[in-house]
Amino acid sequence: MATASHEPLMLIYKVLRQDEYRRFDRDGRTDGAPVDLADGYIHLSTAQQLPGTLARHFVDEAGLVLLALDPATLTPLRWEPSRGGALFPHLYRPLTRADVVWERPLPLGPDGHLIGEIP
């Protein structure tokens, strides 16, 4: 008899700027931000990597939207070395509305982005 797994779902994240999110919301898909288009894949982050991603690429940017994604449903997804040799998730296809587990605004506070509690 199979038993249900009670392990928490590990999610990965994509940050979109307001204009990128509007296009994603309208079209139901995105090929990513300009950096994603230039590199040939969509840059994603784990929960642990997200603060560094925000500090490095989104300093003082308001109007961001955080998309949570289930890596088990994203193919082809590759974990490749990036900042400091850490393995980052990279998606080698467009990101679609069906890929999103949840989404929420990522407010900018006086000390940076207010990430809050994320799984």
Number of C-alpha atoms within 10 A of each C-alpha: 3 4 5 6 7 6 6 7 12 13 18 22 24 20 25 20 16 15 12 18 22 13 12 18 13 11 11 13 16 18 18 23 17 11 11 16 12 10 9 15 21 23 20 23 22 20 17 11 16 19 16 13 18 18 12 9 10 17 12 14 15 16 14 21 19 19 22 24 24 15 19 10 11 16 11 10 18 15 12 12 12 10 11 6 8 11 15 19 21 21 22 17 16 13 20 15 16 10 16 15 13 13 14 10 16 20 16 16 11 7 7 16 19 13 16 8 6 11 12
